[in-house]
């Protein structure tokens, strides 16, 4: 993501990683989401 490194945004890398991990956990908890992710 060159856009992220070029200019400092409101979302820090730690926040971004946290959001991503939460989304992954949320997808894992949904059977249909899991099927879509690992088909």
N, C-alpha and C positions, 0 to 999 in steps of 0.2 A: 504494500500500500504506500506508494510514493506520496500520495495526497496527504496521508496522515503524518508522515515524517517531514514534509515540506513546511506545514504550518501547524503550530500547537492548537489543538482543539479542546473543547470543554471536556471531552471524554478522554481520560487518561488510559494508558495501557492496562493498568490494574483493573480499572472499571470495566474495560472492554473484555478482559479475560474472565472477569466475574460474570458478566452478562452472557458470554458464550457458554460457560460451564453451566449456568442456570438453564439456558435454553436446551443444552444437551440433556440435562437431567429431566427437563419437562418433556422432551421428545421421547426419552427412554420410558417414561411413565405411561405414555400413550401407546397402546398396542398397534394402532393403525400407523402412528408416526414411526414406530420402530420398524414396521413392515416396509414402509416407504423408504426408510433410511438404509435398510439392509436387504434389498430385494436383489 
